[in-house]
Amino acid sequence: AQRVTQPEKLLSVFKGAPVELKCNYSYSGSPELFWYVQYSRQRLQLLLRHISRESIKGFTADLNKGETSFHLKKPFAQEEDSAMYYCALSGAGSYQLTFGKGTKLSVIP
Amino acid sequence: NAGVTQTPKFQVLKTGQSMTLQCAQDMNHEYMSWYRQDPGMGLRLIHYSVGAGITDQGEVPNGYNVSRSTTEDFPLRLLSAAPSQTSVYFCASSSRDRFRDEQFFGPGTRLTVL
């Protein structure tokens, strides 16, 4: 069974401080990992996926297979980063996305 | 393109009533899915479809039915609503060969069952 764990329900940081949203996963094969974001009154949208290895809106995430983690990081938080963040996993050959329970990021001005 | 549309935006039902949540997309996507979003539970997959005439169960399918007669539409049916089905429901779609690139989500339907 595949599982995604986001240990923090709420994370509050000050503007300009570093941000790290934690995500751990459980999957027996080679997973694909994603971060989705939901801004207030907007649709859920893809932020980034591990396979593309790119930085979006200053966020990066590295897949660590040894620690089965895919933490989302940003060196300097901005107020517009306040949102709900979901880590998600898809297994090889699967058409199912498994989401974590989400972390609400609040950036304090 | 309208993208993924969902109707209604809000709905209040009484226990035992039935209703259909509508989802449509105009991007010719083969893959469509339904999720429910509950506080503290994240998004959980209810049912999904990889093409017209093909549906499969997700993590929490009980109490819900789906069918996929066209590529564009993927309705979700509640045959006998229960308070436990109070939730926000999201529909998503993608092309089948780009499933792992990005899912496009609808705006959601907020359902309350009394």
gemmi code that builds the backbone of each chain (N, CA, C; Angstrom):
import gemmi

chains = {
    "A": [
        ("ALA", (0.846, -1.190, 0.000), (0.000, 0.000, 0.000), (0.885, 1.246, 0.000)),
        ("GLN", (0.429, 2.263, -0.656), (1.195, 3.494, -0.691), (0.613, 4.496, 0.287)),
        ("ARG", (1.493, 5.245, 0.915), (1.061, 6.184, 1.934), (1.936, 7.421, 1.884)),
        ("VAL", (1.319, 8.571, 2.143), (2.042, 9.845, 2.207), (1.761, 10.488, 3.548)),
        ("THR", (2.812, 10.888, 4.230), (2.663, 11.475, 5.555), (3.212, 12.895, 5.562)),
        ("GLN", (2.367, 13.820, 5.964), (2.793, 15.205, 6.189), (2.596, 15.461, 7.674)),
        ("PRO", (3.659, 15.503, 8.446), (3.533, 15.513, 9.905), (2.982, 16.805, 10.496)),
        ("GLU", (3.077, 17.895, 9.766), (2.634, 19.195, 10.303), (1.315, 19.603, 9.678)),
        ("LYS", (0.312, 19.858, 10.529), (-0.952, 20.376, 10.005), (-0.816, 21.849, 9.666)),
        ("LEU", (-0.055, 22.557, 10.508), (0.084, 24.002, 10.360), (1.537, 24.379, 10.586)),
        ("LEU", (2.039, 25.239, 9.711), (3.396, 25.741, 9.855), (3.352, 27.259, 9.696)),
        ("SER", (3.800, 27.955, 10.713), (3.835, 29.418, 10.673), (5.279, 29.890, 10.670)),
        ("VAL", (5.600, 30.752, 9.713), (6.947, 31.312, 9.632), (6.832, 32.801, 9.368)),
        ("PHE", (7.895, 33.533, 9.705), (7.925, 34.951, 9.410), (8.407, 35.176, 7.984)),
        ("LYS", (7.922, 36.242, 7.408), (8.357, 36.636, 6.074), (9.880, 36.745, 6.053)),
        ("GLY", (10.485, 36.169, 5.010), (11.927, 36.196, 4.876), (12.637, 35.019, 5.532)),
        ("ALA", (11.932, 34.255, 6.332), (12.525, 33.086, 6.991), (12.489, 31.892, 6.046)),
        ("PRO", (13.364, 30.911, 6.260), (13.316, 29.700, 5.424), (12.099, 28.846, 5.763)),
        ("VAL", (11.653, 28.122, 4.749), (10.487, 27.256, 4.903), (10.876, 25.832, 4.520)),
        ("GLU", (10.415, 24.871, 5.327), (10.552, 23.474, 4.952), (9.263, 22.755, 5.315)),
        ("LEU", (8.576, 22.253, 4.316), (7.359, 21.460, 4.520), (7.754, 19.996, 4.338)),
        ("LYS", (7.477, 19.206, 5.356), (7.953, 17.823, 5.345), (6.945, 16.881, 4.688)),
        ("CYS", (7.510, 15.910, 3.978), (6.710, 14.863, 3.350), (7.510, 13.573, 3.387)),
        ("ASN", (6.912, 12.538, 3.945), (7.505, 11.204, 3.916), (6.539, 10.258, 3.239)),
        ("TYR", (7.075, 9.260, 2.583), (6.199, 8.362, 1.851), (6.555, 6.912, 2.129)),
        ("SER", (5.601, 6.069, 1.811), (5.798, 4.629, 1.920), (5.332, 4.010, 0.616)),
        ("TYR", (6.263, 3.368, -0.080), (5.931, 2.723, -1.357), (7.026, 1.736, -1.679)),
        ("SER", (6.651, 0.572, -2.129), (7.628, -0.498, -2.316), (8.435, -0.370, -3.591)),
        ("GLY", (7.938, 0.329, -4.576), (8.652, 0.459, -5.839), (9.263, 1.827, -6.009)),
        ("SER", (9.321, 2.293, -7.235), (9.852, 3.632, -7.537), (8.697, 4.593, -7.728)),
        ("PRO", (8.476, 5.464, -6.773), (7.324, 6.358, -6.867), (7.628, 7.621, -7.650)),
        ("GLU", (6.572, 8.292, -8.033), (6.706, 9.660, -8.514), (6.049, 10.552, -7.478)),
        ("LEU", (6.750, 11.618, -7.100), (6.278, 12.496, -6.034), (5.956, 13.879, -6.587)),
        ("PHE", (4.944, 14.482, -5.986), (4.459, 15.784, -6.429), (4.169, 16.659, -5.206)),
        ("TRP", (4.232, 17.958, -5.430), (3.674, 18.915, -4.487), (2.585, 19.702, -5.208)),
        ("TYR", (1.378, 19.694, -4.598), (0.260, 20.496, -5.077), (-0.006, 21.606, -4.061)),
        ("VAL", (-0.523, 22.739, -4.543), (-0.796, 23.870, -3.665), (-2.211, 24.386, -3.929)),
        ("GLN", (-2.846, 24.818, -2.859), (-4.191, 25.391, -2.971), (-4.196, 26.738, -2.262)),
        ("TYR", (-4.159, 27.814, -3.043), (-4.258, 29.155, -2.486), (-5.715, 29.437, -2.145)),
        ("SER", (-5.916, 30.402, -1.262), (-7.265, 30.729, -0.818), (-8.175, 31.039, -2.000)),
        ("ARG", (-9.291, 30.358, -2.056), (-10.324, 30.564, -3.083), (-9.823, 30.266, -4.492)),
        ("GLN", (-8.798, 29.424, -4.591), (-8.321, 29.004, -5.909), (-8.327, 27.488, -6.000)),
        ("ARG", (-8.173, 26.997, -7.205), (-8.162, 25.558, -7.420), (-6.835, 24.955, -7.006)),
        ("LEU", (-6.902, 23.697, -6.674), (-5.687, 22.942, -6.414), (-4.859, 22.899, -7.700)),
        ("GLN", (-3.570, 23.153, -7.575), (-2.725, 23.176, -8.766), (-1.361, 22.579, -8.461)),
        ("LEU", (-0.751, 22.048, -9.498), (0.564, 21.442, -9.344), (1.608, 22.518, -9.074)),
        ("LEU", (2.444, 22.295, -8.073), (3.549, 23.205, -7.811), (4.819, 22.665, -8.472)),
        ("LEU", (5.163, 21.432, -8.137), (6.298, 20.837, -8.813), (6.269, 19.319, -8.647)),
        ("ARG", (7.041, 18.645, -9.500), (7.162, 17.189, -9.439), (8.639, 16.839, -9.420)),
        ("HIS", (8.961, 15.756, -8.757), (10.366, 15.466, -8.498), (11.122, 15.187, -9.786)),
        ("ILE", (10.446, 14.610, -10.770), (11.152, 14.163, -11.959), (11.635, 15.341, -12.801)),
        ("SER", (11.009, 16.500, -12.639), (11.399, 17.641, -13.451), (12.567, 18.407, -12.832)),
        ("ARG", (12.768, 18.220, -11.527), (13.915, 18.807, -10.830), (14.040, 20.305, -11.089)),
        ("GLU", (12.934, 21.003, -11.044), (12.970, 22.435, -11.293), (12.537, 23.197, -10.051)),
        ("SER", (12.776, 24.501, -10.081), (12.357, 25.383, -9.000), (11.176, 26.206, -9.486)),
        ("ILE", (10.098, 26.166, -8.721), (8.894, 26.911, -9.065), (8.584, 27.880, -7.935)),
        ("LYS", (8.455, 29.153, -8.262), (8.160, 30.191, -7.261), (9.170, 30.150, -6.119)),
        ("GLY", (10.398, 29.731, -6.429), (11.449, 29.688, -5.426), (11.466, 28.420, -4.596)),
        ("PHE", (10.501, 27.530, -4.822), (10.424, 26.275, -4.094), (11.203, 25.174, -4.818)),
        ("THR", (11.843, 24.332, -4.046), (12.493, 23.137, -4.568), (12.139, 21.959, -3.686)),
        ("ALA", (12.265, 20.778, -4.244), (12.040, 19.563, -3.467), (12.936, 18.477, -4.036)),
        ("ASP", (13.624, 17.783, -3.170), (14.507, 16.700, -3.586), (13.986, 15.380, -3.055)),
        ("LEU", (13.956, 14.407, -3.938), (13.527, 13.077, -3.537), (14.699, 12.366, -2.885)),
        ("ASN", (14.539, 11.946, -1.656), (15.553, 11.209, -0.918), (15.019, 9.800, -0.713)),
        ("LYS", (15.460, 8.878, -1.571), (14.926, 7.520, -1.517), (15.380, 6.791, -0.251)),
        ("GLY", (16.550, 7.140, 0.258), (17.032, 6.483, 1.466), (16.166, 6.818, 2.673)),
        ("GLU", (15.770, 8.084, 2.770), (14.923, 8.518, 3.878), (13.442, 8.517, 3.496)),
        ("THR", (13.133, 8.095, 2.289), (11.764, 8.118, 1.738), (11.092, 9.458, 2.057)),
        ("SER", (11.764, 10.533, 1.647), (11.232, 11.866, 1.909), (11.238, 12.694, 0.646)),
        ("PHE", (10.396, 13.713, 0.651), (10.290, 14.649, -0.473), (9.889, 16.000, 0.119)),
        ("HIS", (10.783, 16.566, 0.897), (10.482, 17.811, 1.600), (10.528, 18.999, 0.642)),
        ("LEU", (9.627, 19.939, 0.886), (9.527, 21.154, 0.055), (10.225, 22.292, 0.785)),
        ("LYS", (11.105, 23.002, 0.068), (11.905, 24.037, 0.717), (11.882, 25.330, -0.072)),
        ("LYS", (12.000, 26.421, 0.688), (12.160, 27.738, 0.081), (13.029, 28.561, 1.021)),
        ("PRO", (14.051, 29.214, 0.509), (14.985, 29.909, 1.405), (14.391, 31.146, 2.086)),
        ("PHE", (13.479, 31.846, 1.411), (12.933, 33.078, 1.974), (11.422, 33.122, 1.729)),
        ("ALA", (10.640, 32.940, 2.768), (9.187, 32.894, 2.621), (8.613, 34.266, 2.280)),
        ("GLN", (7.594, 34.260, 1.433), (6.862, 35.467, 1.068), (5.416, 35.322, 1.546)),
        ("GLU", (4.756, 36.464, 1.761), (3.373, 36.412, 2.235), (2.478, 35.654, 1.267)),
        ("GLU", (2.755, 35.786, -0.027), (1.912, 35.113, -1.030), (2.102, 33.595, -1.046)),
        ("ASP", (3.052, 33.099, -0.270), (3.222, 31.650, -0.164), (2.216, 31.018, 0.791)),
        ("SER", (1.496, 31.831, 1.534), (0.496, 31.297, 2.459), (-0.558, 30.519, 1.676)),
        ("ALA", (-0.708, 29.249, 2.021), (-1.604, 28.361, 1.265), (-1.609, 27.003, 1.938)),
        ("MET", (-2.403, 26.104, 1.359), (-2.416, 24.708, 1.785), (-1.553, 23.930, 0.813)),
        ("TYR", (-0.636, 23.132, 1.332), (0.286, 22.377, 0.496), (0.055, 20.880, 0.707)),
        ("TYR", (-0.046, 20.167, -0.414), (-0.262, 18.730, -0.372), (0.872, 18.013, -1.090)),
        ("CYS", (1.423, 17.016, -0.453), (2.377, 16.117, -1.079), (1.581, 14.935, -1.643)),
        ("ALA", (1.958, 14.453, -2.822), (1.212, 13.360, -3.444), (2.169, 12.376, -4.088)),
        ("LEU", (1.702, 11.144, -4.209), (2.530, 10.057, -4.741), (1.750, 9.269, -5.767)),
        ("SER", (2.447, 8.863, -6.810), (1.872, 7.957, -7.789), (2.846, 6.825, -8.017)),
        ("GLY", (2.339, 5.612, -7.982), (3.189, 4.455, -8.200), (3.360, 4.151, -9.675)),
        ("ALA", (4.398, 3.416, -10.005), (4.669, 3.062, -11.391), (3.489, 2.301, -11.985)),
        ("GLY", (3.034, 2.730, -13.147), (1.935, 2.057, -13.819), (0.569, 2.295, -13.209)),
        ("SER", (0.510, 3.104, -12.170), (-0.754, 3.347, -11.470), (-1.417, 4.612, -11.970)),
        ("TYR", (-2.731, 4.613, -11.963), (-3.492, 5.814, -12.267), (-4.155, 6.359, -11.005)),
        ("GLN", (-3.515, 6.134, -9.891), (-4.024, 6.667, -8.628), (-2.997, 7.587, -8.016)),
        ("LEU", (-3.475, 8.750, -7.593), (-2.661, 9.689, -6.846), (-3.056, 9.582, -5.385)),
        ("THR", (-2.077, 9.383, -4.522), (-2.331, 9.349, -3.081), (-1.798, 10.642, -2.482)),
        ("PHE", (-2.676, 11.364, -1.806), (-2.308, 12.645, -1.213), (-2.047, 12.494, 0.283)),
        ("GLY", (-1.165, 13.355, 0.776), (-1.023, 13.495, 2.214), (-2.167, 14.335, 2.756)),
        ("LYS", (-2.175, 14.535, 4.080), (-3.274, 15.259, 4.704), (-3.129, 16.771, 4.577)),
        ("GLY", (-1.983, 17.217, 4.097), (-1.806, 18.634, 3.841), (-1.192, 19.391, 4.999)),
        ("THR", (-0.459, 20.446, 4.657), (0.111, 21.369, 5.651), (-0.300, 22.781, 5.270)),
        ("LYS", (-0.878, 23.472, 6.219), (-1.246, 24.860, 5.982), (-0.065, 25.750, 6.350)),
        ("LEU", (0.458, 26.444, 5.360), (1.570, 27.361, 5.590), (1.028, 28.776, 5.780)),
        ("SER", (1.425, 29.384, 6.863), (1.034, 30.760, 7.146), (2.309, 31.594, 7.270)),
        ("VAL", (2.443, 32.589, 6.405), (3.614, 33.456, 6.445), (3.218, 34.760, 7.122)),
        ("ILE", (3.870, 35.025, 8.224), (3.533, 36.186, 9.056), (4.309, 37.411, 8.563)),
        ("PRO", (3.604, 38.500, 8.297), (4.305, 39.698, 7.762), (5.317, 40.273, 8.755)),
    ],
    "B": [
        ("ASN", (-10.954, 27.675, -23.582), (-11.246, 26.438, -22.843), (-11.759, 26.746, -21.448)),
        ("ALA", (-12.842, 26.078, -21.069), (-13.363, 26.256, -19.720), (-12.570, 25.424, -18.717)),
        ("GLY", (-11.830, 24.418, -19.208), (-11.079, 23.553, -18.309), (-12.003, 22.536, -17.681)),
        ("VAL", (-11.862, 22.336, -16.386), (-12.701, 21.402, -15.643), (-13.783, 22.200, -14.926)),
        ("THR", (-15.040, 21.848, -15.192), (-16.151, 22.533, -14.545), (-16.925, 21.551, -13.683)),
        ("GLN", (-17.457, 22.051, -12.569), (-18.239, 21.234, -11.650), (-19.514, 21.983, -11.293)),
        ("THR", (-20.608, 21.237, -11.256), (-21.878, 21.799, -10.782), (-22.570, 20.786, -9.882)),
        ("PRO", (-23.292, 21.249, -8.849), (-23.385, 22.641, -8.406), (-22.162, 23.053, -7.596)),
        ("LYS", (-22.072, 24.298, -7.199), (-20.992, 24.754, -6.314), (-21.304, 24.383, -4.868)),
        ("PHE", (-22.557, 24.470, -4.496), (-22.999, 24.141, -3.143), (-24.257, 23.296, -3.225)),
        ("GLN", (-24.417, 22.405, -2.248), (-25.629, 21.587, -2.200), (-25.864, 21.143, -0.773)),
        ("VAL", (-27.120, 21.217, -0.347), (-27.523, 20.695, 0.951), (-28.541, 19.590, 0.703)),
        ("LEU", (-28.293, 18.425, 1.279), (-29.189, 17.277, 1.136), (-29.655, 16.815, 2.507)),
        ("LYS", (-30.762, 16.112, 2.498), (-31.199, 15.422, 3.705), (-30.739, 13.970, 3.612)),
        ("THR", (-30.535, 13.359, 4.755), (-30.129, 11.955, 4.786), (-31.105, 11.118, 3.969)),
        ("GLY", (-30.530, 10.267, 3.096), (-31.352, 9.380, 2.292), (-31.657, 9.904, 0.895)),
        ("GLN", (-31.466, 11.186, 0.675), (-31.710, 11.737, -0.650), (-30.591, 11.313, -1.606)),
        ("SER", (-30.911, 11.349, -2.878), (-29.911, 11.037, -3.887), (-29.618, 12.290, -4.712)),
        ("MET", (-28.434, 12.312, -5.274), (-28.095, 13.404, -6.172), (-26.873, 13.033, -7.003)),
        ("THR", (-26.663, 13.818, -8.050), (-25.518, 13.616, -8.931), (-24.692, 14.885, -8.980)),
        ("LEU", (-23.413, 14.740, -8.711), (-22.465, 15.841, -8.885), (-21.920, 15.751, -10.309)),
        ("GLN", (-21.955, 16.887, -10.991), (-21.532, 16.885, -12.381), (-20.091, 17.366, -12.523)),
        ("CYS", (-19.378, 16.735, -13.441), (-18.020, 17.152, -13.780), (-17.858, 17.052, -15.288)),
        ("ALA", (-17.334, 18.094, -15.893), (-17.094, 18.087, -17.335), (-15.760, 18.750, -17.630)),
        ("GLN", (-15.117, 18.280, -18.699), (-13.870, 18.909, -19.140), (-13.869, 18.992, -20.669)),
        ("ASP", (-13.256, 20.041, -21.159), (-13.247, 20.283, -22.609), (-11.839, 20.191, -23.184)),
        ("MET", (-10.984, 19.417, -22.544), (-9.588, 19.290, -22.971), (-9.317, 17.938, -23.607)),
        ("ASN", (-10.371, 17.162, -23.846), (-10.248, 15.837, -24.457), (-9.360, 14.908, -23.627)),
        ("HIS", (-9.443, 15.073, -22.306), (-8.644, 14.231, -21.418), (-9.277, 12.869, -21.237)),
        ("GLU", (-8.457, 11.822, -21.335), (-8.974, 10.478, -21.120), (-9.183, 10.202, -19.630)),
        ("TYR", (-8.300, 10.712, -18.799), (-8.320, 10.393, -17.370), (-9.145, 11.423, -16.605)),
        ("MET", (-10.083, 10.927, -15.805), (-10.857, 11.782, -14.913), (-11.014, 11.080, -13.575)),
        ("SER", (-11.130, 11.879, -12.530), (-11.206, 11.298, -11.200), (-12.028, 12.183, -10.275)),
        ("TRP", (-12.475, 11.556, -9.177), (-13.195, 12.266, -8.129), (-12.459, 12.083, -6.807)),
        ("TYR", (-12.318, 13.194, -6.071), (-11.731, 13.171, -4.739), (-12.712, 13.831, -3.773)),
        ("ARG", (-12.595, 13.451, -2.523), (-13.249, 14.203, -1.468), (-12.183, 14.787, -0.557)),
        ("GLN", (-12.447, 16.002, -0.082), (-11.496, 16.706, 0.772), (-12.164, 16.976, 2.106)),
        ("ASP", (-11.607, 16.410, 3.145), (-12.137, 16.581, 4.493), (-11.060, 17.180, 5.383)),
        ("PRO", (-11.445, 18.028, 6.336), (-10.455, 18.645, 7.234), (-9.617, 17.587, 7.939)),
        ("GLY", (-8.310, 17.760, 7.863), (-7.413, 16.830, 8.539), (-7.223, 15.506, 7.827)),
        ("MET", (-7.902, 15.329, 6.686), (-7.793, 14.052, 5.965), (-7.174, 14.217, 4.586)),
        ("GLY", (-6.990, 15.438, 4.128), (-6.437, 15.640, 2.797), (-7.436, 15.269, 1.717)),
        ("LEU", (-6.926, 14.905, 0.546), (-7.773, 14.464, -0.558), (-7.710, 12.952, -0.653)),
        ("ARG", (-8.869, 12.351, -0.790), (-8.929, 10.906, -0.939), (-9.673, 10.556, -2.217)),
        ("LEU", (-9.088, 9.639, -2.976), (-9.631, 9.262, -4.277), (-10.875, 8.392, -4.103)),
        ("ILE", (-11.951, 8.757, -4.791), (-13.202, 8.015, -4.705), (-13.306, 7.024, -5.866)),
        ("HIS", (-13.339, 7.540, -7.069), (-13.378, 6.724, -8.284), (-12.556, 7.425, -9.355)),
        ("TYR", (-12.134, 6.662, -10.347), (-11.441, 7.263, -11.467), (-11.771, 6.508, -12.748)),
        ("SER", (-11.419, 7.149, -13.867), (-11.704, 6.564, -15.168), (-10.554, 6.890, -16.117)),
        ("VAL", (-10.123, 5.888, -16.877), (-9.026, 6.117, -17.832), (-9.545, 6.254, -19.257)),
        ("GLY", (-10.860, 6.286, -19.399), (-11.436, 6.480, -20.720), (-12.918, 6.159, -20.695)),
        ("ALA", (-13.604, 6.541, -21.758), (-15.045, 6.284, -21.834), (-15.317, 4.797, -21.686)),
        ("GLY", (-16.266, 4.479, -20.815), (-16.649, 3.104, -20.574), (-15.797, 2.361, -19.566)),
        ("ILE", (-14.772, 3.026, -19.020), (-13.849, 2.370, -18.083), (-13.810, 3.159, -16.783)),
        ("THR", (-14.190, 2.495, -15.685), (-14.098, 3.142, -14.382), (-13.477, 2.174, -13.384)),
        ("ASP", (-12.947, 2.718, -12.303), (-12.356, 1.875, -11.272), (-12.469, 2.582, -9.929)),
        ("GLN", (-12.363, 1.784, -8.877), (-12.518, 2.324, -7.533), (-11.209, 2.897, -7.028)),
        ("GLY", (-11.361, 3.923, -6.208), (-10.219, 4.482, -5.524), (-10.169, 4.027, -4.088)),
        ("GLU", (-9.743, 4.907, -3.217), (-9.542, 4.578, -1.807), (-10.847, 4.495, -1.023)),
        ("VAL", (-11.813, 5.365, -1.343), (-13.047, 5.458, -0.561), (-14.280, 5.417, -1.468)),
        ("PRO", (-14.560, 4.300, -2.150), (-15.642, 4.259, -3.134), (-17.040, 4.004, -2.574)),
        ("ASN", (-17.126, 3.524, -1.326), (-18.432, 3.102, -0.805), (-19.403, 4.269, -0.707)),
        ("GLY", (-20.616, 4.050, -1.221), (-21.663, 5.057, -1.179), (-21.706, 5.926, -2.420)),
        ("TYR", (-20.799, 5.667, -3.349), (-20.714, 6.475, -4.568), (-20.713, 5.569, -5.807)),
        ("ASN", (-21.397, 6.044, -6.857), (-21.359, 5.371, -8.141), (-20.894, 6.345, -9.212)),
        ("VAL", (-20.232, 5.798, -10.228), (-19.815, 6.622, -11.361), (-20.067, 5.865, -12.649)),
        ("SER", (-20.101, 6.617, -13.735), (-20.140, 6.044, -15.075), (-19.421, 7.007, -15.992)),
        ("ARG", (-18.973, 6.515, -17.124), (-18.245, 7.383, -18.070), (-18.728, 7.021, -19.478)),
        ("SER", (-19.800, 7.668, -19.890), (-20.361, 7.366, -21.207), (-19.731, 8.235, -22.296)),
        ("THR", (-19.158, 9.358, -21.919), (-18.476, 10.214, -22.890), (-17.106, 10.607, -22.344)),
        ("THR", (-16.240, 11.079, -23.210), (-14.929, 11.532, -22.753), (-15.062, 12.777, -21.879)),
        ("GLU", (-16.057, 13.620, -22.179), (-16.151, 14.923, -21.522), (-16.715, 14.872, -20.109)),
        ("ASP", (-17.588, 13.913, -19.816), (-18.341, 13.970, -18.562), (-18.036, 12.788, -17.651)),
        ("PHE", (-18.033, 13.063, -16.353), (-17.770, 12.011, -15.358), (-18.595, 12.315, -14.114)),
        ("PRO", (-19.890, 11.992, -14.125), (-20.754, 12.312, -12.985), (-20.535, 11.372, -11.802)),
        ("LEU", (-20.718, 11.921, -10.625), (-20.603, 11.153, -9.373), (-21.977, 11.100, -8.722)),
        ("ARG", (-22.462, 9.899, -8.469), (-23.811, 9.724, -7.918), (-23.767, 9.268, -6.471)),
        ("LEU", (-24.563, 9.941, -5.649), (-24.805, 9.505, -4.284), (-26.220, 8.936, -4.266)),
        ("LEU", (-26.345, 7.649, -4.036), (-27.652, 7.009, -4.134), (-28.507, 7.265, -2.899)),
        ("SER", (-27.892, 7.305, -1.737), (-28.600, 7.541, -0.481), (-27.644, 8.282, 0.438)),
        ("ALA", (-27.745, 9.602, 0.425), (-26.755, 10.426, 1.114), (-26.760, 10.194, 2.627)),
        ("ALA", (-25.553, 10.246, 3.189), (-25.374, 10.093, 4.634), (-24.561, 11.278, 5.152)),
        ("PRO", (-24.739, 11.639, 6.430), (-23.965, 12.766, 6.982), (-22.458, 12.603, 6.810)),
        ("SER", (-21.977, 11.349, 6.773), (-20.540, 11.106, 6.604), (-20.044, 11.521, 5.223)),
        ("GLN", (-20.970, 11.792, 4.319), (-20.587, 12.224, 2.979), (-20.526, 13.746, 2.847)),
        ("THR", (-20.746, 14.430, 3.951), (-20.528, 15.869, 3.974), (-19.058, 16.135, 3.716)),
        ("SER", (-18.753, 16.900, 2.659), (-17.374, 17.076, 2.248), (-17.315, 18.090, 1.108)),
        ("VAL", (-16.108, 18.379, 0.691), (-15.898, 19.122, -0.548), (-15.397, 18.134, -1.586)),
        ("TYR", (-16.054, 18.104, -2.735), (-15.740, 17.131, -3.766), (-15.028, 17.827, -4.931)),
        ("PHE", (-13.917, 17.239, -5.333), (-13.141, 17.766, -6.451), (-13.056, 16.740, -7.565)),
        ("CYS", (-13.221, 17.246, -8.766), (-13.020, 16.450, -9.967), (-11.686, 16.880, -10.572)),
        ("ALA", (-10.983, 15.947, -11.197), (-9.709, 16.263, -11.834), (-9.603, 15.509, -13.147)),
        ("SER", (-8.800, 16.033, -14.048), (-8.601, 15.348, -15.324), (-7.178, 15.554, -15.820)),
        ("SER", (-6.767, 14.661, -16.702), (-5.477, 14.799, -17.380), (-5.516, 13.917, -18.618)),
        ("SER", (-4.595, 14.145, -19.526), (-4.457, 13.210, -20.628), (-3.836, 11.941, -20.063)),
        ("ARG", (-4.199, 10.832, -20.655), (-3.769, 9.553, -20.071), (-2.251, 9.410, -20.095)),
        ("ASP", (-1.621, 9.877, -21.159), (-0.171, 9.703, -21.234), (0.571, 10.814, -20.500)),
        ("ARG", (-0.157, 11.791, -19.946), (0.486, 12.834, -19.150), (-0.056, 12.824, -17.722)),
        ("PHE", (-0.533, 11.676, -17.301), (-1.086, 11.564, -15.953), (-0.087, 12.002, -14.905)),
        ("ARG", (1.160, 11.693, -15.125), (2.169, 12.028, -14.119), (2.773, 13.403, -14.337)),
        ("ASP", (2.261, 14.131, -15.290), (2.726, 15.510, -15.472), (1.909, 16.473, -14.621)),
        ("GLU", (0.617, 16.441, -14.769), (-0.216, 17.376, -14.011), (-1.670, 16.971, -14.085)),
        ("GLN", (-2.339, 17.070, -12.939), (-3.774, 16.907, -12.875), (-4.420, 18.296, -12.858)),
        ("PHE", (-5.488, 18.468, -13.628), (-6.225, 19.734, -13.649), (-7.480, 19.555, -12.792)),
        ("PHE", (-7.591, 20.383, -11.787), (-8.689, 20.249, -10.844), (-9.820, 21.233, -11.131)),
        ("GLY", (-11.035, 20.801, -10.806), (-12.187, 21.681, -10.863), (-12.279, 22.539, -9.609)),
        ("PRO", (-13.264, 23.440, -9.562), (-13.388, 24.365, -8.431), (-13.985, 23.748, -7.180)),
        ("GLY", (-14.563, 22.565, -7.306), (-15.108, 21.893, -6.136), (-16.604, 22.088, -5.967)),
        ("THR", (-17.224, 21.112, -5.308), (-18.630, 21.179, -4.889), (-18.668, 20.942, -3.391)),
        ("ARG", (-19.235, 21.893, -2.668), (-19.356, 21.740, -1.206), (-20.712, 21.133, -0.892)),
        ("LEU", (-20.689, 19.915, -0.355), (-21.918, 19.162, -0.068), (-22.105, 19.023, 1.439)),
        ("THR", (-23.308, 19.352, 1.881), (-23.685, 19.151, 3.279), (-24.869, 18.209, 3.328)),
        ("VAL", (-24.737, 17.159, 4.128), (-25.830, 16.206, 4.300), (-26.331, 16.310, 5.743)),
        ("LEU", (-27.594, 16.658, 5.877), (-28.167, 16.870, 7.217), (-28.837, 15.615, 7.758)),
    ],
}
model = gemmi.Model(1)
for chain_id, residues in chains.items():
    chain = gemmi.Chain(chain_id)
    for i, (resn, *xyz) in enumerate(residues, 1):
        res = gemmi.Residue()
        res.name, res.seqid = resn, gemmi.SeqId(i, " ")
        for name, pos in zip(("N", "CA", "C"), xyz):
            atom = gemmi.Atom()
            atom.name, atom.element = name, gemmi.Element(name[0])
            atom.pos, atom.b_iso = gemmi.Position(*pos), 0.0
            res.add_atom(atom)
        chain.add_residue(res)
    model.add_chain(chain)
structure = gemmi.Structure()
structure.add_model(model)
structure.setup_entities()
